[in-house]
């Protein structure tokens, strides 16, 4: 098995001042190509620490992808650390210097003297092109390891991985067929409850059931070798049946994106009126191009379900939308009302959280998910108003 590792660099990553989205993206990308990442580590902007990390990991990993530290500033030390770890000098790559100068000239800017540093790479390194930025990457051999150095800017990093690094790995290694990963996402049930529900599912040899909790959803994953595809799909059918009522989508696209596809295909537009969620629902749907007629953030008011359902119906009709959603305000008892208007009928439900520990942001995210789930269930021809484990339905109406 090929041991592939990642080393993220930078004090801002090490100390949690930014989220390392590059690491998550790379792990998923490598998995898709049959190169599951073996481990990930992070080191700060200290030269000695970088050198030590390179030397240590190069004695263990077959492939190491180093991310960050290729910029023009004094804390960008990856090239210097790589040269010292290999016992070679940094050399100026004249062709890349000319590429950088042309890059700046094409934008009507003078290249700062500090950028010259980005054209210096270890003497034993192979330059790796960066078509969208000024920091070239490079690759070299140290001990048993093939090490790739990449820029931290996500857009540059991703292009370099896809266009330069993965093709090199595919040409060099005899890669296995990528593992198979089947995924579905549930809403409203706890992780232990789901695990108990799925305990009876017999898994094929080498196949693992996994759970990823990210409030307010839990993802179920079945991961195993491609050779077990038929047996995995049979087990997956049982998972689907047992979790059908709480499943909100399969795959990785997300519920808003799936709503956008369905509504676009059916030429449906949606009007949204929000109180408690304060525009969160509109933002989530607009960001994936759900066809929206109009959205509003309304002042908090106390309404009974009949009144809210009627208001939702009227609001949708006024905007010329076939569909309408309203999110009411949170009352003193911890209850909130949601309504969905459709060409078929208008539904409203008042729900209550059975857990009081959730903060405001989490509750808003849960309520936005509930509203989207009502719409999804109607689009799928399922019951619209339904409870979800720890979310108790207090009252429902249909008009």
Secondary structure, DSSP 8 states (H G I E B T S, - for coil): ---EEEEEE-HHHHTTSS--HHHHHHHHHHHHTT----EEEEE-S-HHHHHHHHHHHHTT-SEEEEES--SSSTT--HHHHHHHHHT--EEE-HHHHHHHHHHHHTTT----GGGGGGGEEETT-EEE--TTSS--EEEEEETTEEEEEE-SSHHHHHHHIIIIIHHHHHHHS------EEEEEEEESS-HHHHHHHTTT----TT-EEEEEEETTEEEEEEEE-GGGHHHHHHHHHHHHHHTTTTEEEESSS-HHHHHHHHHHHTT--EEEEESTTTTHHHHHHHTTT--EEEEEE-------HHHHHHHHHHHHHHTT-SEEEEE----TTSEEEEEEE-SS-EEEEEEEES-----HHHHHHHHHHHHHHHHHHHHTTS-SS--BTTEEEEEEEE-
